[in-house]
Amino acid sequence: MADQQRAKGETDMGYGLLKGKKGVVFGALDESSIGWQIALAAYREGASLALSNVAVALRIGTLDDLAEACGEASVIPCDATNMDELKELFTRVKEEMGEVDFIVHSIGMSQNIRKGKPYRQLNYDWYLRTLDVSAISLHKMMTAALENKAIADGASIVAMSYIAAQRNYSTYSDMGDAKALLESIVRSYGSRLATHGIRINTVSQSPTQTRAGSGIDNFDKMFEFADRTSPLGNATAAECANYVVTLLSDLTRKVTMQNLYHDGGYSSIGTTLPMLRLFHEALKDQELVDGAGFDHLEMD
């Protein structure tokens, strides 16, 4: 018991994995968001931070509270889809902090999902916006950082993804396309970043109860299914943050261009006996079977 308590205390205090390092976290909104938890974990491990989100998010979120909790971190409004604003951000970051050692991209948005548009009836202007905000912004972010010489050789970049980039989840709609593009950008840009010793990876996290997640239809069912299927259960935002810290640290200098699953084993499971039993029981209800449309498996 004493060993367990000591281990927990060491985790709370941190291990100094990012001591002396500087970084920018994009996308933190409130305590439920993964970006928020990553910022807290990075600060705990010794990092100095700048925090950024779009101006409207700064008004509706509580980023100033996070900044205070992270040692009075700088808060810089920035639309990550706007190259001019990104260049201004990295100019300011370099002036205040010098070259950064890591960048975290925790940004995602779909107006189609918010407005309940089915995948076969997407608003294409919103679709393009989903891709720009949720994926292309990463490309712009890296380009702006490099052009402004604001990122150090040997730095680490991490972006948040989801298994819907690899598999179909109907209610995830155009965000699945965005996450697939995000992962492709990481692979395409990775070899080019390597000339500076910079590594880049995506983390495919469990369904996480964030404000963004709450906008997805039947998210609670997705969450429960993954939690019951995963051998270790769903990973929390705070647990994800601890994992991301290792990718930002010097312990992972040769890990790059990877999509790394942090999902309690969900991505490697076919099914489990409890889930088969639940499915078998559900099939006994003919009305439920007919409503599910198992004869043609159409969605949307």
C-alpha positions as CSV (number, residue, x, y, z in Angstrom):
1,M,0.0,0.0,0.0
2,A,2.8,2.4,0.9
3,D,4.5,1.7,-2.5
4,Q,1.2,2.4,-4.3
5,Q,0.7,5.6,-2.4
6,R,4.3,6.7,-3.1
7,A,3.9,5.9,-6.8
8,K,0.6,7.9,-7.0
9,G,2.3,10.8,-5.3
10,E,5.2,10.7,-7.7
11,T,2.7,10.8,-10.6
12,D,1.0,13.8,-9.1
13,M,4.3,15.6,-8.6
14,G,5.6,14.6,-12.0
15,Y,8.9,13.1,-13.1
16,G,10.5,16.1,-14.7
17,L,10.1,14.6,-18.2
18,L,9.7,18.1,-19.8
19,K,11.9,20.1,-17.5
20,G,13.3,23.1,-19.4
21,K,11.1,22.5,-22.4
22,K,8.7,25.0,-24.0
23,G,5.6,24.3,-26.0
24,V,2.3,25.5,-27.5
25,V,-1.0,23.7,-26.9
26,F,-3.7,24.4,-29.4
27,G,-7.4,23.7,-28.6
28,A,-7.8,23.6,-24.9
29,L,-11.3,24.8,-24.0
30,D,-12.4,23.6,-20.5
31,E,-11.5,21.0,-18.0
32,S,-13.1,18.2,-20.0
33,S,-11.0,18.8,-23.1
34,I,-8.0,16.7,-23.8
35,G,-5.9,19.7,-24.7
36,W,-6.6,21.2,-21.2
37,Q,-5.4,18.0,-19.5
38,I,-2.3,17.8,-21.8
39,A,-1.4,21.4,-20.8
40,L,-1.7,20.5,-17.1
41,A,0.4,17.3,-17.5
42,A,3.1,19.1,-19.5
43,Y,3.3,21.9,-16.9
44,R,3.5,19.3,-14.1
45,E,6.4,17.7,-15.9
46,G,8.3,21.0,-16.0
47,A,7.3,22.6,-19.3
48,S,6.7,26.3,-20.0
49,L,3.6,26.9,-22.1
50,A,1.7,29.1,-24.4
51,L,-2.0,28.3,-24.9
52,S,-4.1,29.1,-28.0
53,N,-7.6,28.8,-29.3
54,V,-9.9,30.9,-31.5
55,A,-11.2,34.1,-30.0
56,V,-14.7,32.9,-29.5
57,A,-13.5,29.8,-27.6
58,L,-11.6,32.2,-25.3
59,R,-14.8,33.9,-24.5
60,I,-16.9,30.8,-23.8
61,G,-14.2,28.7,-22.3
62,T,-12.1,29.2,-19.2
63,L,-8.6,29.3,-20.7
64,D,-7.5,32.0,-18.3
65,D,-8.0,29.6,-15.4
66,L,-5.8,27.0,-17.2
67,A,-3.1,29.7,-17.8
68,E,-3.0,30.5,-14.1
69,A,-2.8,26.8,-13.2
70,C,0.1,26.5,-15.7
71,G,2.3,29.2,-14.1
72,E,0.7,32.2,-15.8
73,A,1.1,30.7,-19.3
74,S,0.6,33.1,-22.3
75,V,-2.9,32.9,-23.8
76,I,-2.8,33.8,-27.5
77,P,-6.0,34.0,-29.6
78,C,-5.5,32.4,-33.0
79,D,-7.5,30.9,-35.8
80,A,-5.4,27.9,-36.7
81,T,-6.8,27.9,-40.3
82,N,-5.5,31.4,-40.9
83,M,-1.8,31.5,-41.9
84,D,-1.4,35.2,-41.1
85,E,-2.7,34.6,-37.5
86,L,-0.5,31.6,-37.2
87,K,2.6,33.5,-38.3
88,E,1.7,36.3,-35.8
89,L,1.3,33.7,-33.0
90,F,4.7,32.0,-33.7
91,T,6.4,35.4,-34.0
92,R,5.1,36.3,-30.5
93,V,5.9,32.9,-29.1
94,K,9.5,33.1,-30.4
95,E,9.9,36.6,-28.9
96,E,8.5,35.6,-25.5
97,M,9.8,32.0,-25.2
98,G,12.4,31.3,-27.9
99,E,12.1,28.3,-30.1
100,V,9.5,25.8,-28.8
101,D,10.3,22.1,-28.1
102,F,6.8,20.8,-28.8
103,I,3.4,21.6,-30.3
104,V,0.1,19.9,-29.5
105,H,-2.8,20.0,-32.0
106,S,-6.0,19.2,-30.2
107,I,-8.5,20.8,-32.6
108,G,-11.6,19.4,-34.2
109,M,-15.0,20.8,-35.3
110,S,-17.8,19.8,-37.6
111,Q,-20.8,22.0,-38.3
112,N,-22.4,19.1,-40.2
113,I,-22.4,17.1,-36.9
114,R,-23.6,20.1,-34.9
115,K,-26.5,20.7,-37.3
116,G,-27.4,17.0,-37.5
117,K,-26.6,16.6,-41.2
118,P,-26.5,13.0,-42.3
119,Y,-23.3,11.9,-44.2
120,R,-25.1,11.5,-47.5
121,Q,-26.5,15.1,-47.3
122,L,-23.5,17.0,-46.1
123,N,-23.3,20.7,-46.5
124,Y,-20.2,20.9,-48.6
125,D,-19.1,24.3,-47.5
126,W,-19.3,23.0,-43.9
127,Y,-17.5,19.8,-45.0
128,L,-14.5,21.8,-46.3
129,R,-14.5,23.8,-43.1
130,T,-14.4,20.5,-41.1
131,L,-11.3,19.4,-43.1
132,D,-9.7,22.8,-42.7
133,V,-10.2,23.2,-39.0
134,S,-9.7,19.5,-38.0
135,A,-6.8,18.5,-40.3
136,I,-5.4,21.1,-42.7
137,S,-4.8,23.4,-39.7
138,L,-2.0,21.0,-38.6
139,H,-0.2,21.4,-42.0
140,K,-0.6,25.2,-41.7
141,M,0.6,25.2,-38.1
142,M,3.8,23.3,-38.9
143,T,4.5,25.4,-42.0
144,A,4.1,28.6,-40.0
145,A,6.3,27.4,-37.2
146,L,9.1,26.4,-39.6
147,E,8.9,29.5,-41.7
148,N,9.2,31.7,-38.5
149,K,12.0,29.5,-37.2
150,A,9.9,29.1,-34.0
151,I,10.4,25.3,-33.5
152,A,13.6,23.8,-32.3
153,D,15.5,21.0,-34.0
154,G,14.6,17.7,-32.2
155,A,11.1,19.0,-31.3
156,S,8.0,16.8,-31.0
157,I,4.5,17.4,-32.5
158,V,1.4,15.5,-31.4
159,A,-2.1,15.7,-32.9
160,M,-5.2,14.0,-31.5
161,S,-7.0,11.5,-33.7
162,Y,-9.7,8.8,-33.4
163,I,-10.2,5.3,-34.6
164,A,-12.9,6.6,-37.0
165,A,-10.0,7.6,-39.3
166,Q,-9.5,3.9,-39.9
167,R,-13.0,2.4,-39.5
168,N,-16.6,3.6,-40.2
169,Y,-18.5,5.1,-37.3
170,S,-21.7,6.5,-38.9
171,T,-22.4,9.2,-36.4
172,Y,-18.9,10.5,-36.6
173,S,-19.8,11.6,-40.1
174,D,-17.3,13.9,-41.9
175,M,-15.0,14.0,-38.8
176,G,-13.9,10.5,-39.8
177,D,-12.7,11.9,-43.1
178,A,-11.0,14.8,-41.3
179,K,-9.1,12.4,-38.9
180,A,-8.1,10.3,-41.9
181,L,-6.7,13.4,-43.5
182,L,-5.0,14.4,-40.3
183,E,-3.2,11.1,-40.1
184,S,-2.2,11.3,-43.7
185,I,-0.7,14.8,-43.2
186,V,1.4,13.4,-40.3
187,R,2.8,10.7,-42.5
188,S,3.4,13.0,-45.5
189,Y,5.0,15.8,-43.4
190,G,6.9,13.5,-41.1
191,S,9.8,12.7,-43.4
192,R,10.2,16.4,-44.2
193,L,10.3,17.3,-40.5
194,A,12.9,14.6,-40.0
195,T,15.6,16.8,-41.7
196,H,15.3,18.9,-38.5
197,G,15.1,15.9,-36.2
198,I,11.5,16.8,-35.5
199,R,9.1,13.9,-34.9
200,I,5.3,13.9,-35.3
201,N,2.7,11.5,-34.3
202,T,-1.1,11.2,-33.8
203,V,-2.7,9.7,-30.7
204,S,-6.0,7.8,-31.4
205,Q,-7.8,8.2,-28.1
206,S,-10.8,6.4,-26.6
207,P,-14.2,8.1,-26.9
208,T,-13.8,10.9,-24.3
209,Q,-16.5,12.9,-22.6
210,T,-15.6,16.3,-23.9
211,R,-17.8,19.2,-25.0
212,A,-17.0,18.3,-28.6
213,G,-17.9,14.7,-28.0
214,S,-21.3,15.6,-26.6
215,G,-22.3,17.0,-29.9
216,I,-22.2,13.6,-31.6
217,D,-25.4,11.7,-31.9
218,N,-25.6,8.7,-29.6
219,F,-22.1,9.5,-28.2
220,D,-23.1,8.0,-24.9
221,K,-23.7,4.7,-26.6
222,M,-20.4,4.8,-28.5
223,F,-18.7,5.6,-25.2
224,E,-20.3,2.7,-23.3
225,F,-19.7,0.2,-26.2
226,A,-16.0,1.1,-26.3
227,D,-15.7,1.0,-22.5
228,R,-17.3,-2.5,-22.4
229,T,-15.3,-3.8,-25.3
230,S,-11.9,-2.5,-24.3
231,P,-9.9,-4.9,-22.1
232,L,-8.8,-2.0,-19.9
233,G,-11.8,0.2,-20.4
234,N,-11.8,3.7,-21.9
235,A,-8.9,6.0,-21.3
236,T,-9.7,9.3,-19.7
237,A,-8.5,12.7,-20.9
238,A,-6.0,12.8,-18.0
239,E,-4.6,9.4,-18.8
240,C,-4.3,10.5,-22.4
241,A,-2.4,13.5,-21.3
242,N,0.1,11.4,-19.4
243,Y,0.7,9.3,-22.5
244,V,1.1,12.4,-24.7
245,V,3.8,13.7,-22.3
246,T,5.9,10.7,-23.1
247,L,5.7,11.5,-26.8
248,L,6.8,15.1,-26.1
249,S,9.7,14.0,-23.9
250,D,13.2,12.9,-25.0
251,L,12.2,9.3,-24.2
252,T,10.6,8.9,-27.7
253,R,13.1,10.6,-30.0
254,K,12.9,7.9,-32.6
255,V,9.1,7.6,-32.7
256,T,7.6,9.4,-35.6
257,M,4.9,9.2,-38.3
258,Q,2.9,6.9,-36.2
259,N,-0.8,6.7,-35.3
260,L,-0.6,5.4,-31.7
261,Y,-3.7,3.9,-30.1
262,H,-4.5,5.0,-26.5
263,D,-7.8,3.2,-26.0
264,G,-7.5,0.5,-23.5
265,G,-7.0,-2.1,-26.2
266,Y,-10.2,-1.4,-28.0
267,S,-8.5,-1.2,-31.4
268,S,-7.2,-4.7,-31.2
269,I,-10.3,-6.4,-30.0
270,G,-12.7,-8.3,-32.3
271,T,-15.4,-8.9,-29.7
272,T,-15.9,-10.2,-26.2
273,L,-18.2,-12.9,-24.8
274,P,-20.2,-10.3,-22.8
275,M,-20.8,-8.3,-26.0
276,L,-21.8,-11.4,-27.9
277,R,-24.3,-12.3,-25.2
278,L,-25.8,-8.8,-25.4
279,F,-26.0,-9.0,-29.1
280,H,-27.6,-12.4,-29.0
281,E,-30.2,-11.2,-26.6
282,A,-30.9,-8.2,-28.7
283,L,-31.5,-10.4,-31.8
284,K,-34.4,-12.1,-29.9
285,D,-36.3,-8.8,-30.1
286,Q,-37.5,-8.8,-33.7
287,E,-38.7,-5.2,-33.6
288,L,-35.2,-4.1,-32.6
289,V,-33.7,-6.3,-35.4
290,D,-36.0,-4.7,-38.0
291,G,-35.2,-1.2,-36.7
292,A,-31.5,-1.8,-36.9
293,G,-31.8,-2.7,-40.6
294,F,-29.5,-5.7,-40.5
295,D,-30.8,-6.8,-43.9
296,H,-29.1,-4.0,-45.8
297,L,-27.0,-2.2,-43.2
298,E,-27.9,1.3,-44.6
299,M,-26.9,4.2,-42.4
300,D,-28.0,7.9,-42.5
